[in-house]
Amino acid sequence: MTRRNSLRAALALIALLAWVGVILQPVAAAQGEITIDARAHTTPFPHFWEQMFGSGRAILSLRESYRDDLRAVKQVADFRYVRFHAILHDELGVYNEDEHGNPVYNFSYVDQVYDRLLKSGVRPFVEISFMPRKLAFNPDALHPFWYKPNVSPPKSMERWDALMTHFAQNLVDRYGIDEVSKWYFEVWNEPNIDFWNGIPRQKSYFELYAHTARDLKSVSPRLRVGGPSTAAAAWISDFLKFTADNHIPVDFVSTHGYADDSVQDLFGANEDIPMDDRVCRAVAKVRHEIGTSATPHLPLFWTEWNVQGMNESRDTTFVGPALANTIRQCDGTVEMLSFWTFSDVFEEGGPIAKPFEGHFGLRAKGGINKPSYYAYGLLHQLGDARLENPSKNVIVTKTADGGLAIAAWNLVDPGEQGTTRRIALAFLGVPPTSRVTLQQVDSEHGSVLKEYAAMGKPLDPTPDQVEQLNRETALPAPRQIALESGKLVLSLPPNALALIKVPR
């Protein structure tokens, strides 16, 4: 064997050991031991974090790049709903007026948008926004987003009512009430900030909600409508009091909150709350507000969230452990937790100039898979029953076939210097020499940033370059490892996410 081949063989062995994550040293050398009892009490564990994803705005769904990303993410997460802004934007041509000022409706592009989603096996979570220019009280009330949505109230609430009933009736006529009754209709987007300029802001939004909810229910009581779709978990108690006092239909509560929202915005306080805890603390706050309202059993849909975005962290392996930690904390408190967004086909600030600028999606410009894409793929394999476990670094589940699926991670916040974490998993109720499988996302597995840099960081990667990047950084097949005396020692580098599966 030549010197070069010897070096390659040594490097390959080191890489294999790093991937497997098992260090052949005594278990006592590990930093901590976590007991996994296969006989522990279980609770239902619906995959609330992957039921719905967000995505830019409606017209983008007609692009092939958007549909490519949707199909790719559905392969790893199998989500059921997608939400986006601006189904009423003028670029879809929904509302116009003739020379006499009479309303003219055109749902051709709306139908194409929803046809495509349904063909892909995904239903719309309909965000009713923004205001068609000719229906706007102020045609010049444009949000600073690149595509300039109009955030004005309607010039005539009667004409808004007519638009809503025609919109809903078109959907029922085209897809059937049995289908559309499985959708959700959310009134507006973040009306508590600059996406709505009604005066006063809350009162005028509540009026819009009341009209819209009644309009939809007039088409069919089976249509599901909710709100207030606020930023930073705002207005919930006021909204539920308003709907109850005025007998306004409401089928669900929706709101937003991000890990890097300020504590003041989320909680109205100056308390020191780590970013990793803020989303689920806010979810718990809203759940309490629902529970103490006149409608305590309404489902809660968190229709926008993401991990903190410091130092372009959303392009890195940080997302996987941050996501897993959020799932661990939010379990049992929210029906759907919608990651914003599944794709970087996204234009709030204009066309994205190059891949990996810290945007929200699981796939970068051109369809390049980020580490978050593979992290969702690992967490999708968790079972639908959760086993009790006190550790803050694992989620233990039971799969449909009676086996175990365990997520383990080493969360290190952006800008912090982390170290490799070595943990021992001690299994009870499992044969002590069982063979388990392991997959891991870390800086060497499922992360494309090094390969992209080695390629010269092209601004517009060619299809061949994208295919090469995805091929070279795809996760390898799971490795098989035998437990030793019922134990497995993992070595998790900073922001590694591992999935361990134990057969029945």
C-alpha positions in Angstrom: 0.0 0.0 0.0 1.4 3.4 -0.9 1.9 6.2 1.6 -1.0 8.1 0.0 -3.3 5.1 0.1 -2.3 4.5 3.7 -3.2 8.0 4.6 -6.6 7.7 2.8 -7.3 4.5 4.6 -6.5 6.1 8.0 -8.7 9.1 7.2 -11.5 6.9 6.1 -11.3 5.0 9.4 -11.4 8.2 11.4 -14.4 9.5 9.4 -16.2 6.2 10.0 -15.7 6.3 13.7 -16.8 9.9 13.8 -19.9 9.1 11.8 -20.9 6.2 14.0 -20.4 8.3 17.0 -19.3 5.4 19.2 -16.1 5.8 21.1 -14.6 2.5 22.2 -13.9 3.6 25.8 -15.5 2.6 29.1 -19.0 4.0 29.6 -17.8 5.7 32.8 -15.8 8.1 30.6 -18.9 9.6 29.2 -20.1 12.9 30.5 -23.5 11.6 31.5 -25.7 8.5 31.3 -29.3 8.6 30.1 -31.5 5.6 30.9 -33.9 4.5 28.2 -36.6 2.3 29.6 -38.5 0.6 26.8 -41.3 -0.2 29.3 -41.8 3.4 30.4 -45.3 5.0 30.3 -46.1 6.4 26.8 -48.2 9.3 25.7 -49.5 10.1 22.2 -46.8 11.9 20.1 -48.4 13.3 17.0 -45.8 14.9 14.7 -47.1 18.4 15.3 -43.8 20.0 14.1 -44.2 18.7 10.5 -47.9 18.9 9.9 -47.6 22.3 8.2 -44.9 24.5 6.7 -44.9 28.1 5.7 -43.7 29.6 2.3 -43.4 33.1 0.9 -46.4 34.1 -1.1 -49.1 32.5 -3.3 -47.8 33.3 -6.7 -44.4 31.5 -6.0 -46.3 28.2 -5.9 -46.7 28.4 -9.7 -42.9 28.2 -10.1 -41.2 24.9 -10.8 -38.4 25.7 -8.3 -41.1 26.0 -5.6 -42.8 22.8 -6.6 -39.4 21.0 -6.7 -38.7 22.1 -3.1 -42.2 21.2 -2.0 -41.9 17.7 -3.4 -38.4 17.2 -1.9 -39.5 18.4 1.6 -42.6 16.2 1.5 -40.3 13.2 1.0 -38.6 13.8 4.3 -41.4 15.3 6.4 -44.7 14.3 4.6 -46.4 17.5 5.7 -50.2 18.0 5.1 -50.6 21.7 4.9 -48.8 24.7 3.5 -49.4 28.4 4.3 -48.4 31.4 2.4 -49.2 35.1 2.1 -51.1 37.1 -0.5 -53.7 34.9 -2.1 -55.6 38.2 -2.8 -52.6 40.1 -4.2 -53.2 41.9 -7.5 -50.6 39.7 -9.2 -53.2 36.9 -9.0 -55.9 39.1 -10.5 -58.6 38.2 -8.1 -60.5 41.5 -7.8 -61.1 44.2 -10.4 -63.9 46.7 -11.2 -65.5 47.5 -14.5 -66.0 50.9 -16.1 -69.1 51.4 -14.0 -67.3 50.5 -10.7 -68.9 47.1 -10.4 -66.8 44.2 -8.9 -65.3 41.7 -11.3 -63.9 38.5 -9.9 -61.3 36.2 -11.5 -60.2 33.1 -9.6 -58.2 31.5 -12.5 -54.8 31.9 -10.8 -56.2 31.0 -7.4 -57.5 27.8 -8.9 -54.1 27.0 -10.4 -52.4 27.6 -7.1 -54.6 25.2 -5.2 -54.8 22.7 -8.0 -51.0 22.4 -7.8 -50.9 22.0 -4.1 -53.6 19.3 -4.0 -51.9 17.4 -6.9 -48.8 17.3 -4.7 -50.7 15.8 -1.8 -50.7 19.0 0.3 -53.7 21.1 1.4 -53.8 24.9 1.8 -53.9 26.6 5.1 -55.5 29.7 3.6 -54.1 33.0 4.9 -56.7 35.5 3.6 -54.5 38.5 2.6 -53.7 41.1 1.3 -56.0 43.9 0.1 -56.7 44.1 -3.7 -55.7 47.7 -4.7 -59.1 48.6 -6.2 -60.8 47.4 -3.0 -58.4 49.2 -0.7 -59.4 52.3 1.3 -55.9 53.5 0.7 -54.5 52.2 -2.6 -51.0 53.5 -1.6 -50.8 51.6 1.7 -48.0 49.3 0.6 -45.9 47.2 2.9 -42.1 47.6 2.3 -41.8 43.9 1.2 -40.4 43.7 -2.4 -43.7 42.6 -3.8 -45.5 45.5 -2.1 -48.7 44.0 -0.6 -51.4 46.4 0.2 -52.2 46.5 4.0 -55.2 48.8 3.9 -58.7 48.0 5.2 -61.3 47.7 2.5 -63.0 50.8 1.2 -66.3 49.0 1.5 -67.1 46.3 4.0 -70.0 45.2 1.8 -67.6 44.7 -1.1 -65.2 42.8 1.1 -68.1 40.5 2.2 -69.0 39.9 -1.4 -65.4 39.0 -2.3 -65.2 36.6 0.6 -68.4 34.8 -0.3 -67.4 34.6 -4.0 -63.9 33.4 -3.0 -65.3 30.7 -0.7 -68.1 29.6 -3.0 -65.6 29.2 -5.9 -63.5 26.9 -3.7 -66.5 24.8 -2.7 -67.8 24.6 -6.3 -64.4 23.6 -7.6 -63.2 21.1 -5.0 -66.3 20.1 -3.1 -67.3 20.8 0.5 -65.9 17.5 1.7 -62.5 18.6 0.6 -62.6 22.3 1.5 -63.9 21.5 4.9 -60.5 19.9 5.6 -58.8 23.2 4.9 -58.3 26.1 7.4 -59.0 29.8 6.7 -56.9 32.3 8.7 -57.9 35.9 8.6 -55.0 38.2 7.6 -51.3 38.1 8.7 -49.8 39.8 11.8 -52.4 42.6 12.0 -50.8 43.9 15.2 -47.8 45.3 13.3 -47.3 46.9 9.9 -49.2 44.3 7.9 -52.4 46.1 8.8 -53.0 49.8 8.9 -56.6 50.0 10.0 -57.2 52.6 12.7 -57.4 51.8 15.5 -55.5 48.7 14.7 -57.0 46.1 16.9 -60.6 47.2 16.7 -60.5 47.5 12.9 -58.9 44.0 12.6 -61.6 42.5 14.8 -64.2 44.1 12.5 -62.5 42.5 9.5 -62.3 39.2 11.3 -66.0 39.2 12.2 -67.2 40.0 8.7 -64.8 37.4 7.2 -65.7 34.6 9.6 -69.5 35.2 9.0 -69.0 35.4 5.3 -67.2 32.0 5.1 -69.8 30.4 7.4 -72.6 31.7 5.2 -71.1 29.7 2.3 -70.9 26.6 4.6 -70.8 26.1 8.3 -68.2 23.4 7.7 -65.6 25.9 6.7 -63.0 26.4 9.5 -61.9 29.9 10.3 -59.7 31.4 12.9 -57.2 34.1 13.9 -55.8 36.5 15.0 -52.6 35.4 13.2 -50.6 38.0 15.2 -46.9 38.5 15.6 -45.3 37.7 18.9 -48.3 35.9 20.4 -50.3 39.1 20.8 -54.0 39.9 21.3 -55.1 36.4 22.1 -57.2 37.1 25.2 -58.7 40.2 23.6 -59.5 38.3 20.5 -61.2 35.5 22.3 -63.2 37.8 24.4 -64.4 39.7 21.4 -65.4 36.6 19.5 -67.3 35.2 22.6 -69.0 38.5 23.5 -70.2 39.0 19.9 -70.9 35.4 19.0 -68.3 35.5 16.2 -67.4 32.1 14.7 -63.9 30.9 15.6 -62.6 27.3 15.0 -59.0 27.7 16.0 -56.5 30.2 17.4 -53.4 31.1 15.3 -50.4 33.3 16.2 -46.7 33.6 15.6 -43.5 33.6 17.6 -39.8 33.2 16.8 -36.9 32.2 19.0 -35.2 35.6 18.4 -38.4 37.6 19.1 -37.7 39.8 22.1 -38.9 38.9 25.6 -40.6 42.2 25.8 -42.6 41.6 22.6 -43.5 38.0 23.5 -44.2 38.4 27.2 -44.3 42.1 28.0 -41.5 41.7 30.5 -37.8 42.1 30.9 -37.2 38.6 32.2 -34.1 36.8 31.0 -35.4 33.9 28.9 -32.9 32.1 26.6 -33.8 32.1 22.9 -34.0 28.4 22.9 -36.9 28.5 25.4 -38.9 31.4 24.1 -41.1 29.8 21.4 -42.5 27.1 23.8 -42.8 29.5 26.7 -44.9 31.7 24.4 -46.9 28.7 23.2 -47.6 27.8 26.9 -48.7 31.4 27.5 -51.1 31.3 24.7 -52.4 27.9 25.6 -53.2 29.3 29.1 -55.0 32.2 27.6 -57.1 29.9 25.5 -57.8 27.7 28.5 -59.0 30.5 30.6 -61.3 32.0 27.9 -64.9 31.3 27.1 -63.7 28.8 24.4 -61.1 26.8 26.3 -60.9 23.8 23.9 -59.9 25.6 20.7 -56.9 24.1 18.9 -53.8 26.2 18.7 -51.9 26.5 15.4 -48.5 28.3 15.6 -48.5 29.4 12.0 -45.0 30.9 11.9 -41.8 30.1 13.9 -38.1 29.5 13.3 -34.9 29.1 15.3 -32.8 32.1 16.1 -31.1 33.5 13.0 -27.8 34.9 14.3 -24.7 34.4 12.2 -26.6 32.8 9.4 -27.4 29.9 11.8 -30.4 28.8 9.8 -28.1 27.4 7.1 -26.1 25.4 9.6 -26.4 22.2 11.7 -27.7 24.3 14.6 -31.3 24.0 13.2 -31.5 20.3 13.9 -30.8 20.3 17.7 -32.8 23.6 18.1 -35.7 22.0 16.3 -35.5 18.8 18.4 -35.3 20.9 21.6 -38.3 22.9 20.6 -40.3 19.7 19.9 -39.3 18.4 23.3 -40.6 21.5 25.1 -43.7 22.1 23.0 -45.0 18.5 23.0 -48.6 18.5 24.2 -49.2 22.2 24.0 -49.8 22.9 20.3 -51.7 21.2 17.5 -49.4 22.4 14.7 -46.1 24.2 14.8 -45.5 25.6 11.3 -41.8 26.1 10.4 -41.3 29.3 8.4 -40.3 28.2 5.7 -39.8 25.0 3.8 -38.0 26.7 0.9 -35.7 29.6 0.0 -37.9 30.3 -3.0 -38.7 33.5 -1.2 -38.8 37.1 -2.1 -39.8 39.3 0.8 -36.5 41.3 0.3 -36.4 40.6 -3.5 -34.9 37.8 -5.4 -32.3 35.9 -3.3 -28.8 36.9 -4.6 -27.0 33.7 -3.6 -27.3 30.5 -1.5 -26.7 30.5 2.2 -27.4 34.0 3.4 -29.3 32.8 6.5 -32.7 32.5 4.9 -35.5 30.5 6.5 -35.9 27.5 4.3 -34.8 23.9 4.4 -33.5 24.1 0.8 -31.2 26.9 -0.4 -31.4 28.7 -3.7 -31.3 26.3 -6.6 -32.7 23.4 -4.5 -29.6 22.7 -2.4 -30.4 20.7 0.7 -29.4 22.4 4.0 -28.6 20.5 7.2 -32.2 21.3 8.4 -33.5 19.3 5.5 -31.8 16.2 6.8 -32.6 17.0 10.4 -36.3 17.0 9.5 -35.8 13.7 7.8 -34.3 12.2 11.0 -37.0 13.5 13.2 -39.7 12.3 10.9 -38.6 8.8 11.8 -39.6 9.2 15.5 -42.6 7.1 16.6 -46.1 8.3 17.4 -45.9 7.4 21.1 -43.5 9.2 23.5 -41.8 7.4 26.4 -41.3 9.4 29.6 -37.7 10.6 30.0 -36.3 13.4 32.1 -33.3 14.2 29.9 -33.2 17.6 28.1 -31.1 16.1 25.3 -33.2 13.2 24.1 -36.7 12.4 22.8 -37.6 8.7 23.2 -40.4 7.3 21.2 -42.0 3.9 20.4 -42.6 3.1 16.7 -45.6 1.4 15.2 -43.8 -1.9 15.0 -42.9 -1.9 18.7 -39.3 -0.7 18.3 -37.7 2.5 19.7 -36.6 5.7 17.9 -34.5 8.1 19.9 -33.3 11.6 19.0 -30.2 12.8 20.8 -28.5 16.1 20.3 -25.8 18.5 21.5 -27.2 22.1 21.2 -24.8 24.9 21.1 -26.1 28.4 20.4 -24.7 30.5 17.5 -21.6 32.4 18.6 -20.8 30.1 21.5 -17.9 27.7 21.6 -19.2 24.3 22.3 -17.4 21.0 23.0 -18.1 17.4 22.0 -20.6 15.8 24.3 -20.2 12.2 25.2 -23.3 10.5 26.6 -24.1 6.9 27.4 -27.5 5.5 26.6 -28.4 2.7 29.0 -31.3 0.6 27.7 -33.8 -1.3 29.9 -36.3 -3.8 28.6 -34.1 -4.4 25.5 -31.8 -7.4 24.9 -28.4 -6.3 26.0 -26.6 -7.1 22.7 -29.3 -5.7 20.4 -28.2 -4.3 17.1 -29.3 -0.7 16.7 -29.0 1.7 13.8 -27.6 5.2 13.9 -27.7 8.2 11.6 -26.3 11.6 12.4 -26.4 15.2 11.1 -23.3 17.2 12.0 -20.7 19.4 10.4 -19.4 16.3 8.5 -22.7 14.7 7.6 -25.6 16.4 5.9 -23.9 19.8 5.9 -23.2 21.3 2.5 -21.3 24.4 3.5 -17.8 23.0 3.1 -18.6 21.5 -0.3 -20.2 24.7 -1.4 -17.1 26.7 -0.4 -14.8 24.2 -2.2 -16.9 24.7 -5.3 -16.1 28.4 -5.2 -19.5 29.6 -3.8 -21.2 30.1 -7.1 -24.0 32.7 -6.9 -26.2 30.8 -9.3 -25.3 27.1 -9.1 -26.0 25.1 -12.2 -28.4 22.1 -12.0 -25.3 19.9 -12.3 -23.6 21.7 -9.4 -26.7 21.4 -7.3 -27.0 17.7 -8.0 -23.3 17.3 -7.1 -23.7 19.2 -3.8 -26.8 17.2 -2.8 -25.2 13.9 -3.8 -21.9 14.5 -2.0 -23.6 15.7 1.2 -26.6 13.3 1.4 -26.7 11.3 4.6 -25.4 7.7 4.2 -27.5 4.8 5.0 -27.9 4.0 8.8 -25.0 2.1 10.4 -25.6 -0.9 12.5 -24.1 -1.1 16.0 -24.4 -3.7 18.7 -25.2 -2.6 22.2 -22.6 -3.6 24.8 -24.3 -4.8 28.0 -27.3 -2.8 27.0 -25.4 0.4 26.6 -24.4 2.7 23.7 -21.9 5.5 24.0 -22.3 8.5 21.7 -19.9 11.2 20.9 -21.9 14.2 19.6 -19.9 17.2 18.3 -21.4 20.7 18.7 -24.9 20.9 17.1 -25.0 17.2 16.1 -28.4 15.5 15.9 -28.5 11.7 16.1 -31.3 9.2 15.5 -31.0 5.8 17.1 -33.4 3.1 16.2 -33.8 -0.1 18.3 -35.8 -2.9 16.6 -38.5 -4.7 18.5 
